[in-house]
Amino acid sequence: MKKIALYILCGAAALFTSCDPSLLDLQNENTLSTGVYWKTESDIEAGVISVYGMFYRQGTWTRNIYTQMIGMADEGVSYAGWTELNEYTKFIFTDYNFGEANTKIYREHYTAIFRANQVLDNIDNVTFADETHKNDLIGQTKFLRSFYYFYLTTLWDNIPIVLKTSSAADKPMQASADEMLTQIETDLEDAVTKLPATRDANNYGRPTKGAAYGLLAKAYAQHHKWEDARRCLEWLIDGEGKRYYDLVPNWADNFSNQTEDNKESLYEIHFSLTNRVGFDQTDNYLDPNAQLGTQIEMNQAPTGIGWNNIEARRWLVDYYKREQTTDGKNDIRLFYTLWYDGAASDFPEYANQLIYGKPWNSDWGNRVFIKKYSTDASPLYYWNDNNFRSLRYADMLLLYAEALNELGATPSAKAIECLNRVRNRVNLPDIEDSSFYNGSQITGNKDAFREHLKIERALELAMECVRWVDLKRWGINDTNTLNELKARDSDFNNFIIGKSIRMPLPQSEVDNNPNLKQNDQY
């Protein structure tokens, strides 16, 4: 009605003068718009918090990304009752608009990036009392934008690059995986200069300089920029970072909700049961009381206890049991990573073994369930409050060993030392003294060392959404490699070289954007 009245007024005034178009632009006093919101330091702070808020969505770190990242790797398999959900982990992509795994993950990552772009576009227009605080917020936002882009690139490779606040009419250009990694590297190099080295207990959920170096090292490694990766990892392991980070003595402390934010964590996504709400309130963007927890337990628990959307492949059990510890026991990482039928006999020192509060069911047969990130909750609730350790020091040690190996003619003493630090923490002998592996060959040959690192990373980092990133870095582009993966994971019988290394883009996005081309062979 107000605009109609203005048009009438302008029509009458036109008899004498032209109408001022600005008179048609009225601010709704009952709501905020992006054009008037960004005024104060607290506005920017709230904008940054909203980017963190996107961690608590089904398409990000509440649930679905675990199924996809673990399921596509050779460590996991989905027998989910939802056909499309388990097929998406098996490289069977029938519906390119499948909401649960394709469009939801894609959309919610880009929503986070949209929020980050708003902060970065407006922060220079706001006066800050403390320039250090302003730079910290820029660093946090660039880290978060890089974090979301890293996983988008990992899953799809060729994606729209959006670095400014977008509108519905925009048709962003598509970038290659190389171009996306370059942008991630640019953002993180800046974040490193702006983020503090440490945080107080009230701000542990915010990234530090070490977190930025860790993600930057992973981006450079994916890009095979080994010297740049080495530089970042050197800061963490031999430089200033060694004052803040180390391996914790008890390996299981990395996955317990009782021992969060320990010295092995470079970055954790913080979860909470503060808002103990119903099943799917995670997707209610309008409710300030929506949940802040994760559904990782429900997602991976066996049928009848949880949803059983993702479980482990049996070969991992066999690989863990290849070597015994220096005191003649099985690798404790097996006990805290997987549930399987032989666990009680393999670890007799642990009495009353239960799986998510239940005894082992003989009907499960030879299946292997994921124990990592389980809690003591019984029965399971929809959510739990166990922080997800996105960047872990052990990962950095093994990545440092890999980078140093790639840069040298033979494995360096430092590379071998980093490998042995990870092994020794769980009472495995130095690789040179292994009773199963040919230690002298591994430590004396670049190719053998690289191949062995693939095993060590699988055992140390299983079910942590790392393995698919690793497989992409190492490459699945030849028949021999593919055959090795098929031997461990029959899902790779569906893998097509040159196609399945990336997911199909949501077809609705391709249809709506002439600058977006569907990924090869889809």
KEKOLTOR-656963 format. One record per residue (C-alpha): residue number from 1; residue in three letters; chain; x negated, y, z negated. Coordinates in steps of 0.25 Angstrom, whole numbers, plus 5000, padded with zeros to 4 digits. Layout:
BEGIN
NODE num residuo cadena X Y Z
NODE NUM ALA A X Y Z .
...
//
This chain:
BEGIN
NODE num residuo cadena X Y Z
NODE 1 MET A 5000 5000 5000 .
NODE 2 LYS A 4989 5010 4997 .
NODE 3 LYS A 4982 5008 5010 .
NODE 4 ILE A 4996 5010 5017 .
NODE 5 ALA A 4998 5023 5010 .
NODE 6 LEU A 4984 5027 5014 .
NODE 7 TYR A 4987 5024 5029 .
NODE 8 ILE A 5000 5032 5028 .
NODE 9 LEU A 4992 5044 5022 .
NODE 10 CYS A 4981 5043 5033 .
NODE 11 GLY A 4992 5043 5043 .
NODE 12 ALA A 4998 5056 5038 .
NODE 13 ALA A 4984 5062 5036 .
NODE 14 ALA A 4980 5059 5050 .
NODE 15 LEU A 4989 5070 5055 .
NODE 16 PHE A 4978 5079 5049 .
NODE 17 THR A 4966 5071 5047 .
NODE 18 SER A 4960 5057 5048 .
NODE 19 CYS A 4962 5047 5037 .
NODE 20 ASP A 4949 5044 5028 .
NODE 21 PRO A 4948 5029 5029 .
NODE 22 SER A 4941 5028 5016 .
NODE 23 LEU A 4955 5031 5010 .
NODE 24 LEU A 4959 5017 5014 .
NODE 25 ASP A 4948 5011 5005 .
NODE 26 LEU A 4954 5008 4991 .
NODE 27 GLN A 4947 5001 4980 .
NODE 28 ASN A 4956 4991 4973 .
NODE 29 GLU A 4954 4995 4958 .
NODE 30 ASN A 4958 4981 4953 .
NODE 31 THR A 4946 4974 4959 .
NODE 32 LEU A 4932 4975 4963 .
NODE 33 SER A 4926 4975 4977 .
NODE 34 THR A 4911 4973 4981 .
NODE 35 GLY A 4911 4987 4986 .
NODE 36 VAL A 4913 4993 4972 .
NODE 37 TYR A 4908 4982 4963 .
NODE 38 TRP A 4893 4984 4963 .
NODE 39 LYS A 4891 4996 4954 .
NODE 40 THR A 4883 4992 4941 .
NODE 41 GLU A 4872 4983 4936 .
NODE 42 SER A 4883 4974 4930 .
NODE 43 ASP A 4890 4972 4943 .
NODE 44 ILE A 4877 4967 4949 .
NODE 45 GLU A 4875 4957 4938 .
NODE 46 ALA A 4889 4952 4939 .
NODE 47 GLY A 4887 4950 4954 .
NODE 48 VAL A 4874 4942 4951 .
NODE 49 ILE A 4882 4933 4941 .
NODE 50 SER A 4893 4931 4952 .
NODE 51 VAL A 4882 4924 4961 .
NODE 52 TYR A 4878 4915 4949 .
NODE 53 GLY A 4893 4912 4948 .
NODE 54 MET A 4893 4905 4961 .
NODE 55 PHE A 4885 4893 4955 .
NODE 56 TYR A 4898 4889 4948 .
NODE 57 ARG A 4905 4885 4961 .
NODE 58 GLN A 4908 4871 4967 .
NODE 59 GLY A 4900 4874 4979 .
NODE 60 THR A 4888 4879 4972 .
NODE 61 TRP A 4883 4873 4958 .
NODE 62 THR A 4896 4868 4952 .
NODE 63 ARG A 4897 4855 4960 .
NODE 64 ASN A 4897 4853 4975 .
NODE 65 ILE A 4882 4857 4978 .
NODE 66 TYR A 4877 4846 4969 .
NODE 67 THR A 4885 4836 4977 .
NODE 68 GLN A 4880 4841 4991 .
NODE 69 MET A 4866 4844 4987 .
NODE 70 ILE A 4864 4830 4980 .
NODE 71 GLY A 4873 4822 4990 .
NODE 72 MET A 4865 4826 5002 .
NODE 73 ALA A 4852 4823 4996 .
NODE 74 ASP A 4847 4808 4996 .
NODE 75 GLU A 4849 4808 4981 .
NODE 76 GLY A 4864 4809 4980 .
NODE 77 VAL A 4877 4803 4986 .
NODE 78 SER A 4892 4807 4985 .
NODE 79 TYR A 4903 4798 4984 .
NODE 80 ALA A 4913 4809 4981 .
NODE 81 GLY A 4927 4805 4983 .
NODE 82 TRP A 4929 4818 4991 .
NODE 83 THR A 4924 4813 5005 .
NODE 84 GLU A 4919 4826 5011 .
NODE 85 LEU A 4911 4828 4998 .
NODE 86 ASN A 4903 4815 4998 .
NODE 87 GLU A 4902 4816 5014 .
NODE 88 TYR A 4895 4830 5013 .
NODE 89 THR A 4884 4824 5005 .
NODE 90 LYS A 4883 4813 5015 .
NODE 91 PHE A 4880 4822 5027 .
NODE 92 ILE A 4894 4819 5032 .
NODE 93 PHE A 4900 4833 5035 .
NODE 94 THR A 4913 4832 5041 .
NODE 95 ASP A 4921 4844 5036 .
NODE 96 TYR A 4911 4856 5037 .
NODE 97 ASN A 4921 4864 5028 .
NODE 98 PHE A 4922 4854 5017 .
NODE 99 GLY A 4925 4863 5005 .
NODE 100 GLU A 4918 4856 4994 .
NODE 101 ALA A 4904 4854 4999 .
NODE 102 ASN A 4903 4863 5011 .
NODE 103 THR A 4911 4876 5011 .
NODE 104 LYS A 4911 4877 4996 .
NODE 105 ILE A 4896 4876 4994 .
NODE 106 TYR A 4894 4886 5006 .
NODE 107 ARG A 4904 4896 5002 .
NODE 108 GLU A 4901 4897 4987 .
NODE 109 HIS A 4886 4898 4990 .
NODE 110 TYR A 4889 4910 4999 .
NODE 111 THR A 4898 4916 4989 .
NODE 112 ALA A 4886 4916 4980 .
NODE 113 ILE A 4878 4923 4990 .
NODE 114 PHE A 4889 4933 4993 .
NODE 115 ARG A 4888 4937 4979 .
NODE 116 ALA A 4873 4938 4978 .
NODE 117 ASN A 4873 4946 4991 .
NODE 118 GLN A 4883 4956 4984 .
NODE 119 VAL A 4873 4958 4972 .
NODE 120 LEU A 4861 4960 4981 .
NODE 121 ASP A 4869 4970 4990 .
NODE 122 ASN A 4873 4978 4979 .
NODE 123 ILE A 4862 4978 4968 .
NODE 124 ASP A 4854 4989 4974 .
NODE 125 ASN A 4866 4998 4973 .
NODE 126 VAL A 4867 4997 4958 .
NODE 127 THR A 4859 5004 4948 .
NODE 128 PHE A 4852 4995 4938 .
NODE 129 ALA A 4846 4999 4924 .
NODE 130 ASP A 4835 4989 4926 .
NODE 131 GLU A 4829 4986 4939 .
NODE 132 THR A 4824 4973 4934 .
NODE 133 HIS A 4838 4968 4931 .
NODE 134 LYS A 4842 4972 4945 .
NODE 135 ASN A 4830 4964 4951 .
NODE 136 ASP A 4834 4952 4943 .
NODE 137 LEU A 4848 4952 4948 .
NODE 138 ILE A 4843 4953 4962 .
NODE 139 GLY A 4834 4942 4960 .
NODE 140 GLN A 4845 4933 4954 .
NODE 141 THR A 4854 4936 4965 .
NODE 142 LYS A 4843 4933 4976 .
NODE 143 PHE A 4840 4920 4969 .
NODE 144 LEU A 4855 4916 4968 .
NODE 145 ARG A 4857 4920 4983 .
NODE 146 SER A 4845 4911 4986 .
NODE 147 PHE A 4850 4900 4978 .
NODE 148 TYR A 4863 4899 4985 .
NODE 149 TYR A 4857 4901 4998 .
NODE 150 PHE A 4847 4890 4995 .
NODE 151 TYR A 4858 4879 4994 .
NODE 152 LEU A 4866 4885 5005 .
NODE 153 THR A 4853 4883 5014 .
NODE 154 THR A 4850 4869 5008 .
NODE 155 LEU A 4864 4864 5012 .
NODE 156 TRP A 4867 4871 5025 .
NODE 157 ASP A 4854 4877 5030 .
NODE 158 ASN A 4859 4887 5040 .
NODE 159 ILE A 4868 4897 5033 .
NODE 160 PRO A 4873 4911 5034 .
NODE 161 ILE A 4863 4921 5028 .
NODE 162 VAL A 4871 4931 5020 .
NODE 163 LEU A 4862 4942 5012 .
NODE 164 LYS A 4872 4953 5011 .
NODE 165 THR A 4886 4954 5005 .
NODE 166 SER A 4895 4948 5015 .
NODE 167 SER A 4909 4950 5020 .
NODE 168 ALA A 4920 4940 5026 .
NODE 169 ALA A 4917 4946 5040 .
NODE 170 ASP A 4902 4943 5039 .
NODE 171 LYS A 4896 4933 5049 .
NODE 172 PRO A 4883 4930 5042 .
NODE 173 MET A 4871 4924 5051 .
NODE 174 GLN A 4867 4910 5049 .
NODE 175 ALA A 4853 4908 5044 .
NODE 176 SER A 4844 4895 5045 .
NODE 177 ALA A 4839 4888 5033 .
NODE 178 ASP A 4825 4894 5035 .
NODE 179 GLU A 4831 4908 5035 .
NODE 180 MET A 4839 4905 5023 .
NODE 181 LEU A 4827 4900 5015 .
NODE 182 THR A 4820 4912 5019 .
NODE 183 GLN A 4831 4921 5014 .
NODE 184 ILE A 4831 4913 5001 .
NODE 185 GLU A 4816 4915 5000 .
NODE 186 THR A 4817 4930 5002 .
NODE 187 ASP A 4828 4931 4991 .
NODE 188 LEU A 4820 4922 4981 .
NODE 189 GLU A 4807 4929 4983 .
NODE 190 ASP A 4814 4942 4979 .
NODE 191 ALA A 4821 4935 4967 .
NODE 192 VAL A 4807 4930 4962 .
NODE 193 THR A 4802 4945 4961 .
NODE 194 LYS A 4815 4949 4953 .
NODE 195 LEU A 4819 4938 4944 .
NODE 196 PRO A 4813 4937 4930 .
NODE 197 ALA A 4804 4925 4926 .
NODE 198 THR A 4813 4921 4914 .
NODE 199 ARG A 4827 4923 4909 .
NODE 200 ASP A 4833 4924 4895 .
NODE 201 ALA A 4843 4913 4890 .
NODE 202 ASN A 4855 4922 4894 .
NODE 203 ASN A 4850 4922 4909 .
NODE 204 TYR A 4845 4908 4912 .
NODE 205 GLY A 4855 4907 4923 .
NODE 206 ARG A 4848 4918 4931 .
NODE 207 PRO A 4836 4914 4940 .
NODE 208 THR A 4822 4918 4936 .
NODE 209 LYS A 4809 4920 4945 .
NODE 210 GLY A 4807 4905 4943 .
NODE 211 ALA A 4820 4901 4948 .
NODE 212 ALA A 4818 4910 4961 .
NODE 213 TYR A 4804 4904 4963 .
NODE 214 GLY A 4810 4890 4962 .
NODE 215 LEU A 4821 4893 4972 .
NODE 216 LEU A 4811 4900 4981 .
NODE 217 ALA A 4802 4888 4980 .
NODE 218 LYS A 4813 4879 4985 .
NODE 219 ALA A 4817 4888 4996 .
NODE 220 TYR A 4802 4889 5001 .
NODE 221 ALA A 4801 4874 5000 .
NODE 222 GLN A 4813 4872 5008 .
NODE 223 HIS A 4807 4882 5018 .
NODE 224 HIS A 4794 4874 5018 .
NODE 225 LYS A 4787 4887 5014 .
NODE 226 TRP A 4778 4879 5005 .
NODE 227 GLU A 4768 4890 5001 .
NODE 228 ASP A 4780 4899 4997 .
NODE 229 ALA A 4786 4888 4989 .
NODE 230 ARG A 4772 4885 4982 .
NODE 231 ARG A 4771 4900 4978 .
NODE 232 CYS A 4785 4899 4971 .
NODE 233 LEU A 4782 4886 4964 .
NODE 234 GLU A 4768 4890 4960 .
NODE 235 TRP A 4775 4902 4952 .
NODE 236 LEU A 4784 4892 4945 .
NODE 237 ILE A 4774 4881 4942 .
NODE 238 ASP A 4760 4887 4941 .
NODE 239 GLY A 4763 4902 4940 .
NODE 240 GLU A 4772 4910 4931 .
NODE 241 GLY A 4783 4900 4932 .
NODE 242 LYS A 4776 4890 4924 .
NODE 243 ARG A 4778 4899 4911 .
NODE 244 TYR A 4793 4896 4913 .
NODE 245 TYR A 4795 4883 4919 .
NODE 246 ASP A 4791 4869 4917 .
NODE 247 LEU A 4797 4854 4916 .
NODE 248 VAL A 4805 4851 4904 .
NODE 249 PRO A 4800 4839 4897 .
NODE 250 ASN A 4814 4832 4897 .
NODE 251 TRP A 4818 4831 4912 .
NODE 252 ALA A 4832 4829 4908 .
NODE 253 ASP A 4833 4843 4902 .
NODE 254 ASN A 4834 4848 4916 .
NODE 255 PHE A 4848 4843 4917 .
NODE 256 SER A 4854 4844 4904 .
NODE 257 ASN A 4864 4855 4900 .
NODE 258 GLN A 4857 4856 4886 .
NODE 259 THR A 4843 4860 4892 .
NODE 260 GLU A 4846 4870 4902 .
NODE 261 ASP A 4837 4882 4907 .
NODE 262 ASN A 4824 4874 4902 .
NODE 263 LYS A 4810 4877 4908 .
NODE 264 GLU A 4812 4868 4920 .
NODE 265 SER A 4824 4876 4925 .
NODE 266 LEU A 4821 4887 4935 .
NODE 267 TYR A 4835 4889 4938 .
NODE 268 GLU A 4848 4883 4933 .
NODE 269 ILE A 4863 4886 4937 .
NODE 270 HIS A 4869 4888 4923 .
NODE 271 PHE A 4883 4881 4920 .
NODE 272 SER A 4892 4883 4909 .
NODE 273 LEU A 4905 4877 4903 .
NODE 274 THR A 4909 4891 4898 .
NODE 275 ASN A 4921 4891 4906 .
NODE 276 ARG A 4927 4877 4904 .
NODE 277 VAL A 4937 4877 4916 .
NODE 278 GLY A 4944 4868 4925 .
NODE 279 PHE A 4939 4860 4937 .
NODE 280 ASP A 4938 4869 4949 .
NODE 281 GLN A 4938 4882 4943 .
NODE 282 THR A 4924 4884 4948 .
NODE 283 ASP A 4929 4889 4961 .
NODE 284 ASN A 4938 4900 4955 .
NODE 285 TYR A 4930 4912 4959 .
NODE 286 LEU A 4940 4921 4952 .
NODE 287 ASP A 4939 4915 4938 .
NODE 288 PRO A 4928 4921 4929 .
NODE 289 ASN A 4930 4909 4920 .
NODE 290 ALA A 4927 4899 4931 .
NODE 291 GLN A 4918 4887 4926 .
NODE 292 LEU A 4903 4889 4925 .
NODE 293 GLY A 4899 4874 4925 .
NODE 294 THR A 4895 4863 4935 .
NODE 295 GLN A 4902 4851 4939 .
NODE 296 ILE A 4889 4843 4942 .
NODE 297 GLU A 4892 4832 4932 .
NODE 298 MET A 4907 4830 4937 .
NODE 299 ASN A 4901 4830 4951 .
NODE 300 GLN A 4891 4819 4949 .
NODE 301 ALA A 4898 4810 4938 .
NODE 302 PRO A 4903 4797 4943 .
NODE 303 THR A 4918 4795 4947 .
NODE 304 GLY A 4927 4794 4935 .
NODE 305 ILE A 4918 4803 4927 .
NODE 306 GLY A 4915 4814 4937 .
NODE 307 TRP A 4917 4817 4952 .
NODE 308 ASN A 4905 4809 4957 .
NODE 309 ASN A 4903 4818 4969 .
NODE 310 ILE A 4888 4815 4969 .
NODE 311 GLU A 4879 4804 4964 .
NODE 312 ALA A 4865 4799 4966 .
NODE 313 ARG A 4858 4789 4976 .
NODE 314 ARG A 4852 4777 4970 .
NODE 315 TRP A 4838 4778 4975 .
NODE 316 LEU A 4835 4789 4965 .
NODE 317 VAL A 4837 4779 4954 .
NODE 318 ASP A 4827 4770 4961 .
NODE 319 TYR A 4817 4781 4963 .
NODE 320 TYR A 4817 4785 4949 .
NODE 321 LYS A 4814 4771 4945 .
NODE 322 ARG A 4802 4770 4954 .
NODE 323 GLU A 4793 4775 4943 .
NODE 324 GLN A 4793 4773 4928 .
NODE 325 THR A 4788 4784 4918 .
NODE 326 THR A 4774 4783 4911 .
NODE 327 ASP A 4781 4776 4899 .
NODE 328 GLY A 4788 4766 4908 .
NODE 329 LYS A 4802 4771 4909 .
NODE 330 ASN A 4811 4776 4920 .
NODE 331 ASP A 4811 4790 4925 .
NODE 332 ILE A 4820 4798 4916 .
NODE 333 ARG A 4824 4807 4927 .
NODE 334 LEU A 4832 4795 4932 .
NODE 335 PHE A 4840 4794 4919 .
NODE 336 TYR A 4844 4808 4919 .
NODE 337 THR A 4847 4809 4934 .
NODE 338 LEU A 4855 4797 4937 .
NODE 339 TRP A 4866 4788 4932 .
NODE 340 TYR A 4865 4773 4937 .
NODE 341 ASP A 4868 4759 4933 .
NODE 342 GLY A 4854 4756 4929 .
NODE 343 ALA A 4851 4768 4920 .
NODE 344 ALA A 4853 4761 4907 .
NODE 345 SER A 4843 4750 4910 .
NODE 346 ASP A 4833 4760 4916 .
NODE 347 PHE A 4834 4770 4904 .
NODE 348 PRO A 4837 4761 4892 .
NODE 349 GLU A 4831 4771 4882 .
NODE 350 TYR A 4844 4779 4885 .
NODE 351 ALA A 4856 4773 4878 .
NODE 352 ASN A 4871 4774 4881 .
NODE 353 GLN A 4869 4779 4895 .
NODE 354 LEU A 4882 4786 4900 .
NODE 355 ILE A 4885 4792 4913 .
NODE 356 TYR A 4893 4805 4911 .
NODE 357 GLY A 4897 4799 4898 .
NODE 358 LYS A 4901 4786 4904 .
NODE 359 PRO A 4894 4772 4904 .
NODE 360 TRP A 4890 4767 4918 .
NODE 361 ASN A 4901 4761 4926 .
NODE 362 SER A 4897 4748 4933 .
NODE 363 ASP A 4906 4752 4945 .
NODE 364 TRP A 4896 4763 4948 .
NODE 365 GLY A 4887 4752 4953 .
NODE 366 ASN A 4874 4757 4959 .
NODE 367 ARG A 4878 4772 4960 .
NODE 368 VAL A 4870 4783 4954 .
NODE 369 PHE A 4876 4795 4947 .
NODE 370 ILE A 4869 4808 4944 .
NODE 371 LYS A 4866 4811 4929 .
NODE 372 LYS A 4858 4823 4931 .
NODE 373 TYR A 4865 4836 4925 .
NODE 374 SER A 4875 4827 4917 .
NODE 375 THR A 4879 4832 4903 .
NODE 376 ASP A 4884 4825 4891 .
NODE 377 ALA A 4899 4830 4894 .
NODE 378 SER A 4908 4818 4893 .
NODE 379 PRO A 4918 4818 4899 .
NODE 380 LEU A 4913 4827 4910 .
NODE 381 TYR A 4920 4840 4912 .
NODE 382 TYR A 4921 4847 4925 .
NODE 383 TRP A 4910 4856 4922 .
NODE 384 ASN A 4897 4855 4914 .
NODE 385 ASP A 4887 4866 4910 .
NODE 386 ASN A 4873 4859 4914 .
NODE 387 ASN A 4865 4869 4922 .
NODE 388 PHE A 4860 4865 4935 .
NODE 389 ARG A 4845 4866 4936 .
NODE 390 SER A 4843 4872 4951 .
NODE 391 LEU A 4828 4875 4950 .
NODE 392 ARG A 4820 4866 4941 .
NODE 393 TYR A 4805 4866 4938 .
NODE 394 ALA A 4803 4851 4942 .
NODE 395 ASP A 4808 4855 4956 .
NODE 396 MET A 4798 4866 4957 .
NODE 397 LEU A 4786 4857 4953 .
NODE 398 LEU A 4790 4847 4964 .
NODE 399 LEU A 4792 4857 4974 .
NODE 400 TYR A 4779 4864 4970 .
NODE 401 ALA A 4772 4850 4972 .
NODE 402 GLU A 4779 4849 4986 .
NODE 403 ALA A 4775 4863 4990 .
NODE 404 LEU A 4760 4861 4986 .
NODE 405 ASN A 4760 4848 4994 .
NODE 406 GLU A 4766 4854 5006 .
NODE 407 LEU A 4755 4865 5006 .
NODE 408 GLY A 4743 4855 5004 .
NODE 409 ALA A 4737 4844 5012 .
NODE 410 THR A 4738 4835 5000 .
NODE 411 PRO A 4746 4836 4987 .
NODE 412 SER A 4739 4845 4977 .
NODE 413 ALA A 4736 4843 4963 .
NODE 414 LYS A 4747 4853 4959 .
NODE 415 ALA A 4757 4846 4968 .
NODE 416 ILE A 4754 4833 4961 .
NODE 417 GLU A 4754 4840 4947 .
NODE 418 CYS A 4768 4846 4950 .
NODE 419 LEU A 4774 4832 4954 .
NODE 420 ASN A 4768 4825 4942 .
NODE 421 ARG A 4774 4836 4932 .
NODE 422 VAL A 4787 4832 4937 .
NODE 423 ARG A 4784 4817 4936 .
NODE 424 ASN A 4777 4818 4922 .
NODE 425 ARG A 4789 4825 4916 .
NODE 426 VAL A 4797 4812 4917 .
NODE 427 ASN A 4785 4803 4913 .
NODE 428 LEU A 4782 4799 4927 .
NODE 429 PRO A 4767 4797 4929 .
NODE 430 ASP A 4759 4807 4938 .
NODE 431 ILE A 4762 4803 4953 .
NODE 432 GLU A 4747 4798 4954 .
NODE 433 ASP A 4750 4788 4943 .
NODE 434 SER A 4764 4783 4948 .
NODE 435 SER A 4766 4768 4947 .
NODE 436 PHE A 4776 4769 4959 .
NODE 437 TYR A 4771 4780 4969 .
NODE 438 ASN A 4758 4780 4976 .
NODE 439 GLY A 4753 4792 4968 .
NODE 440 SER A 4739 4793 4975 .
NODE 441 GLN A 4746 4794 4989 .
NODE 442 ILE A 4757 4804 4984 .
NODE 443 THR A 4746 4813 4978 .
NODE 444 GLY A 4737 4812 4990 .
NODE 445 ASN A 4746 4814 5002 .
NODE 446 LYS A 4754 4826 5005 .
NODE 447 ASP A 4765 4818 5012 .
NODE 448 ALA A 4766 4807 5001 .
NODE 449 PHE A 4767 4818 4990 .
NODE 450 ARG A 4778 4825 4998 .
NODE 451 GLU A 4786 4812 4999 .
NODE 452 HIS A 4784 4809 4984 .
NODE 453 LEU A 4789 4823 4980 .
NODE 454 LYS A 4802 4819 4987 .
NODE 455 ILE A 4804 4808 4977 .
NODE 456 GLU A 4799 4816 4965 .
NODE 457 ARG A 4809 4827 4968 .
NODE 458 ALA A 4820 4817 4970 .
NODE 459 LEU A 4818 4811 4956 .
NODE 460 GLU A 4816 4824 4949 .
NODE 461 LEU A 4827 4832 4955 .
NODE 462 ALA A 4838 4822 4959 .
NODE 463 MET A 4852 4828 4959 .
NODE 464 GLU A 4847 4842 4957 .
NODE 465 CYS A 4852 4847 4971 .
NODE 466 VAL A 4837 4847 4975 .
NODE 467 ARG A 4836 4835 4984 .
NODE 468 TRP A 4843 4840 4996 .
NODE 469 VAL A 4835 4852 4996 .
NODE 470 ASP A 4822 4843 4996 .
NODE 471 LEU A 4827 4834 5007 .
NODE 472 LYS A 4830 4847 5016 .
NODE 473 ARG A 4816 4852 5013 .
NODE 474 TRP A 4809 4839 5016 .
NODE 475 GLY A 4818 4837 5029 .
NODE 476 ILE A 4827 4826 5033 .
NODE 477 ASN A 4824 4828 5048 .
NODE 478 ASP A 4818 4814 5052 .
NODE 479 THR A 4823 4800 5053 .
NODE 480 ASN A 4813 4795 5043 .
NODE 481 THR A 4817 4804 5032 .
NODE 482 LEU A 4831 4802 5034 .
NODE 483 ASN A 4830 4787 5034 .
NODE 484 GLU A 4823 4789 5020 .
NODE 485 LEU A 4835 4797 5015 .
NODE 486 LYS A 4845 4786 5021 .
NODE 487 ALA A 4838 4776 5013 .
NODE 488 ARG A 4840 4783 5000 .
NODE 489 ASP A 4854 4789 5003 .
NODE 490 SER A 4863 4783 5014 .
NODE 491 ASP A 4870 4797 5015 .
NODE 492 PHE A 4858 4801 5024 .
NODE 493 ASN A 4864 4791 5035 .
NODE 494 ASN A 4873 4802 5038 .
NODE 495 PHE A 4862 4812 5039 .
NODE 496 ILE A 4859 4818 5053 .
NODE 497 ILE A 4845 4824 5055 .
NODE 498 GLY A 4846 4839 5059 .
NODE 499 LYS A 4861 4840 5054 .
NODE 500 SER A 4863 4834 5040 .
NODE 501 ILE A 4852 4842 5033 .
NODE 502 ARG A 4862 4854 5032 .
NODE 503 MET A 4877 4854 5029 .
NODE 504 PRO A 4887 4860 5039 .
NODE 505 LEU A 4891 4874 5037 .
NODE 506 PRO A 4905 4876 5033 .
NODE 507 GLN A 4912 4876 5047 .
NODE 508 SER A 4921 4888 5042 .
NODE 509 GLU A 4909 4896 5040 .
NODE 510 VAL A 4904 4893 5054 .
NODE 511 ASP A 4917 4896 5060 .
NODE 512 ASN A 4918 4909 5054 .
NODE 513 ASN A 4904 4914 5056 .
NODE 514 PRO A 4899 4915 5071 .
NODE 515 ASN A 4885 4916 5065 .
NODE 516 LEU A 4885 4903 5058 .
NODE 517 LYS A 4882 4890 5066 .
NODE 518 GLN A 4886 4876 5060 .
NODE 519 ASN A 4873 4868 5056 .
NODE 520 ASP A 4867 4859 5067 .
NODE 521 GLN A 4874 4847 5071 .
NODE 522 TYR A 4887 4850 5063 .
//
